[in-house]
Amino acid sequence: MLKLFSCGYHTIHHEGIVRNRPNGSGNYTFVFFNSRAEVKLHENTTIVQKNTFIFFQPQTPHYYRELESPFINDWFHCNGYDFHKFLLNINFPLDTLIDASDPLLISRCIMELQNSYRLDGTLREHIIDCDLRSFFMKLSDLRERTAPHQLNRYYIQFTELRNDLYRYSHKKLSVKELALQLNLSKSYFQHIYKELFGCSVMTDIINARLEHARYLLDHSALSVTQIANSCGYENDTHFMRQFKKFVGVSPRKYRFRSET
């Protein structure tokens, strides 16, 4: 079981900060820099920009200090049986400075970790174990799917746009209109989208519409024509053809599948 020893979300150091650990901290230490800092690791000194994280091993000598005031960071100390094996299995980088492609995810997860740490219940330790494993797996998965470094600056904007595609699947938006929202050309917008998410924006638009259509077929009495309109289709014929192509059956057969 993974254990959390201490945790800080959006910790503000008004007087600055110096962490000098020539023998390591004695446990695994995660630091997410929300401010510029100087980091010394393996005898190398690096100027670190905000939205950078690192996960130190227990015996790794390290030093860091603020380069701006106030200095803000998220951090936690943890350990556990077979922790190193777990990290190797998910290919998580250790003692390496990493640019965060989704800084909001990291801060949000550490805020939840801090909330779990303050819990007082019989399942507290199990919740923390699950939270820690989930956190590292999300970061590892995100690194594997992250586009080239030069596209990282688009990640948050595109993620929000992608979430909106699924949240508002009834809206009739063209790829050109979506590109204009981010002040990008249609072709470059499509290129970035594919690099970031591994699929085209049209694939996501279709998936979002059909996902909502399946929900309405399962949980409403709306007609197929009404559902087509609710999912952004101009006519029910196009909707039915696309539904059958991607789902494998017609909307009507999908709705009454449990009766056959």
C-alpha positions as CSV (number, residue, x, y, z in Angstrom):
1,M,0.0,0.0,0.0
2,L,1.2,3.5,-0.9
3,K,1.3,5.9,2.0
4,L,1.2,9.7,2.1
5,F,3.4,11.3,4.8
6,S,2.7,15.0,4.1
7,C,1.2,17.1,1.4
8,G,0.8,20.7,0.4
9,Y,-1.5,22.3,-2.2
10,H,-0.7,25.7,-3.6
11,T,1.7,26.4,-0.7
12,I,2.8,30.0,-0.7
13,H,6.3,30.8,0.6
14,H,6.2,34.6,1.1
15,E,9.8,34.6,2.5
16,G,11.2,32.3,-0.2
17,I,12.3,28.7,0.2
18,V,15.5,26.7,0.3
19,R,15.5,22.9,0.3
20,N,19.0,21.4,0.7
21,R,18.9,17.6,1.0
22,P,22.4,16.2,0.3
23,N,21.3,12.7,1.3
24,G,17.8,12.9,-0.2
25,S,14.6,13.3,1.8
26,G,14.3,9.7,2.9
27,N,11.1,9.2,1.0
28,Y,9.7,9.8,-2.5
29,T,9.2,13.5,-2.9
30,F,7.0,15.1,-5.6
31,V,7.4,18.8,-6.3
32,F,5.4,20.8,-8.8
33,F,6.8,24.3,-9.3
34,N,4.2,27.0,-9.8
35,S,7.0,29.6,-9.7
36,R,10.5,29.9,-11.2
37,A,13.2,28.1,-9.2
38,E,16.8,27.0,-9.2
39,V,17.2,23.3,-9.0
40,K,20.5,21.4,-8.4
41,L,20.4,17.7,-9.3
42,H,23.3,15.3,-10.0
43,E,25.7,18.3,-9.7
44,N,23.9,20.1,-12.4
45,T,22.1,23.4,-11.7
46,T,19.0,24.3,-13.8
47,I,16.7,27.3,-13.9
48,V,13.2,25.8,-13.8
49,Q,10.2,27.6,-15.2
50,K,6.7,27.4,-13.7
51,N,4.6,24.4,-14.5
52,T,7.5,22.0,-14.1
53,F,7.5,18.9,-11.9
54,I,9.9,16.4,-10.6
55,F,9.7,13.2,-8.5
56,F,12.8,12.6,-6.3
57,Q,13.7,9.1,-5.1
58,P,14.3,8.8,-1.4
59,Q,18.2,8.8,-1.6
60,T,18.6,11.3,-4.4
61,P,20.6,14.4,-3.3
62,H,18.8,17.6,-4.4
63,Y,18.6,21.3,-3.7
64,Y,16.2,24.0,-4.9
65,R,15.3,27.5,-4.0
66,E,13.0,30.3,-5.2
67,L,13.8,32.7,-8.0
68,E,10.7,34.8,-7.6
69,S,8.5,35.9,-4.7
70,P,6.2,34.8,-3.6
71,F,7.2,31.2,-4.4
72,I,4.4,28.8,-4.9
73,N,4.5,25.0,-5.2
74,D,2.4,21.8,-4.8
75,W,4.2,18.9,-3.2
76,F,3.9,15.7,-1.2
77,H,6.1,13.0,0.4
78,C,5.1,9.3,0.1
79,N,6.4,5.8,0.1
80,G,5.2,2.2,0.1
81,Y,5.9,-1.4,-0.4
82,D,6.9,-2.2,-4.0
83,F,6.5,1.5,-4.9
84,H,9.6,1.4,-7.2
85,K,8.2,-1.6,-9.0
86,F,4.9,0.1,-9.5
87,L,6.6,3.2,-11.0
88,L,8.7,1.1,-13.3
89,N,5.6,-0.8,-14.5
90,I,3.9,2.5,-15.6
91,N,7.2,3.9,-16.9
92,F,7.1,6.9,-14.6
93,P,10.3,9.1,-14.8
94,L,12.3,9.6,-11.6
95,D,14.7,12.4,-10.7
96,T,13.8,14.1,-14.0
97,L,12.5,17.6,-14.6
98,I,9.3,17.4,-16.7
99,D,7.3,20.2,-18.3
100,A,3.7,19.7,-17.3
101,S,1.4,19.7,-20.4
102,D,-1.7,19.8,-18.1
103,P,-0.7,21.8,-14.9
104,L,-4.4,22.1,-13.8
105,L,-4.6,18.3,-13.6
106,I,-1.6,18.1,-11.3
107,S,-2.8,20.9,-9.0
108,R,-6.3,19.5,-8.9
109,C,-5.0,16.0,-8.0
110,I,-2.7,17.3,-5.3
111,M,-5.6,19.3,-3.8
112,E,-7.6,16.0,-3.7
113,L,-4.7,14.2,-2.1
114,Q,-4.5,16.9,0.6
115,N,-8.3,16.5,1.2
116,S,-7.9,12.7,1.4
117,Y,-4.9,13.1,3.8
118,R,-7.1,15.1,6.2
119,L,-9.9,12.5,6.2
120,D,-10.6,10.6,9.4
121,G,-12.2,7.3,8.6
122,T,-11.6,3.6,8.3
123,L,-11.0,3.7,4.6
124,R,-8.6,6.7,4.7
125,E,-5.4,4.7,3.9
126,H,-7.1,2.8,1.1
127,I,-8.4,6.0,-0.4
128,I,-4.9,7.6,-0.3
129,D,-3.4,4.5,-1.9
130,C,-5.9,4.7,-4.8
131,D,-5.5,8.4,-5.2
132,L,-1.7,8.1,-5.4
133,R,-1.8,5.3,-7.9
134,S,-4.3,7.1,-10.0
135,F,-2.2,10.3,-9.9
136,F,0.9,8.6,-11.2
137,M,-0.9,6.6,-13.8
138,K,-2.6,9.7,-15.1
139,L,0.7,11.6,-15.4
140,S,2.4,8.6,-17.0
141,D,-0.4,8.1,-19.5
142,L,-0.5,11.8,-20.3
143,R,3.3,11.8,-21.0
144,E,2.9,8.9,-23.5
145,R,0.1,10.7,-25.3
146,T,1.6,14.2,-25.2
147,A,2.4,15.8,-28.5
148,P,5.7,17.3,-29.4
149,H,7.0,19.9,-26.9
150,Q,6.1,22.9,-29.2
151,L,2.4,21.9,-29.1
152,N,2.2,21.7,-25.3
153,R,1.1,25.3,-25.0
154,Y,-2.1,24.4,-26.8
155,Y,-3.0,21.5,-24.5
156,I,-5.3,23.3,-22.1
157,Q,-7.2,25.2,-24.7
158,F,-7.7,22.2,-26.9
159,T,-8.7,20.0,-23.9
160,E,-11.4,22.6,-22.9
161,L,-12.6,22.7,-26.4
162,R,-12.8,18.9,-26.6
163,N,-14.7,18.8,-23.4
164,D,-17.2,21.3,-24.8
165,L,-17.6,19.1,-27.9
166,Y,-18.9,16.3,-25.6
167,R,-20.8,18.6,-23.3
168,Y,-22.6,20.5,-26.0
169,S,-22.9,17.8,-28.7
170,H,-26.2,19.3,-29.9
171,K,-24.4,22.4,-31.3
172,K,-23.9,22.5,-35.0
173,L,-20.3,23.7,-35.3
174,S,-18.0,23.2,-38.3
175,V,-14.3,22.5,-38.0
176,K,-13.6,26.0,-39.5
177,E,-15.7,27.6,-36.7
178,L,-13.8,25.6,-34.0
179,A,-10.5,26.7,-35.5
180,L,-11.6,30.3,-35.5
181,Q,-12.4,30.1,-31.7
182,L,-8.7,29.5,-31.2
183,N,-7.5,31.9,-33.9
184,L,-6.0,29.1,-35.9
185,S,-6.3,28.1,-39.6
186,K,-8.5,25.1,-40.2
187,S,-5.5,22.9,-41.4
188,Y,-3.3,23.8,-38.4
189,F,-6.1,23.3,-36.0
190,Q,-6.8,19.9,-37.4
191,H,-3.0,19.0,-37.2
192,I,-2.7,20.1,-33.6
193,Y,-5.9,18.3,-32.6
194,K,-4.7,15.0,-34.1
195,E,-1.3,15.4,-32.5
196,L,-2.7,16.0,-29.0
197,F,-5.5,13.5,-28.9
198,G,-4.6,10.8,-31.5
199,C,-7.9,11.3,-33.5
200,S,-9.4,13.8,-35.8
201,V,-11.8,16.5,-34.5
202,M,-14.5,15.1,-36.8
203,T,-14.1,11.7,-35.1
204,D,-14.7,13.3,-31.7
205,I,-17.7,15.3,-33.0
206,I,-19.3,12.1,-34.3
207,N,-18.5,10.2,-31.1
208,A,-19.9,13.0,-29.0
209,R,-23.1,13.1,-31.0
210,L,-23.6,9.3,-31.0
211,E,-22.7,9.0,-27.3
212,H,-25.5,11.5,-26.5
213,A,-27.8,9.7,-29.0
214,R,-27.3,6.3,-27.3
215,Y,-28.1,8.0,-23.9
216,L,-31.3,9.4,-25.3
217,L,-32.3,6.1,-26.9
218,D,-31.8,4.4,-23.5
219,H,-33.3,7.0,-21.2
220,S,-35.9,8.9,-23.1
221,A,-39.1,8.5,-25.1
222,L,-38.0,10.9,-27.8
223,S,-38.5,9.8,-31.4
224,V,-35.6,9.1,-33.7
225,T,-36.2,12.4,-35.5
226,Q,-36.2,14.3,-32.2
227,I,-33.0,12.6,-31.1
228,A,-31.3,13.4,-34.4
229,N,-32.2,17.1,-34.0
230,S,-31.0,17.1,-30.3
231,C,-27.7,15.7,-31.4
232,G,-26.9,18.3,-34.0
233,Y,-28.0,16.4,-37.2
234,E,-29.8,18.4,-39.9
235,N,-32.0,15.4,-40.8
236,D,-32.8,12.0,-39.4
237,T,-31.6,10.1,-42.5
238,H,-28.0,11.3,-42.0
239,F,-28.3,10.5,-38.3
240,M,-29.6,6.9,-38.9
241,R,-26.9,6.2,-41.5
242,Q,-24.1,7.5,-39.3
243,F,-25.5,5.7,-36.2
244,K,-25.6,2.3,-38.0
245,K,-22.2,2.8,-39.5
246,F,-20.5,3.5,-36.2
247,V,-22.7,1.6,-33.7
248,G,-23.5,-1.4,-35.9
249,V,-27.3,-1.3,-35.7
250,S,-30.0,1.2,-36.5
251,P,-31.2,3.5,-33.8
252,R,-34.5,1.6,-33.6
253,K,-32.8,-1.8,-33.2
254,Y,-30.5,-0.2,-30.6
255,R,-33.4,1.1,-28.6
256,F,-35.3,-2.3,-28.6
257,R,-32.2,-4.5,-28.4
258,S,-33.1,-5.8,-24.9
259,E,-36.5,-7.0,-26.2
260,T,-35.1,-9.3,-28.8
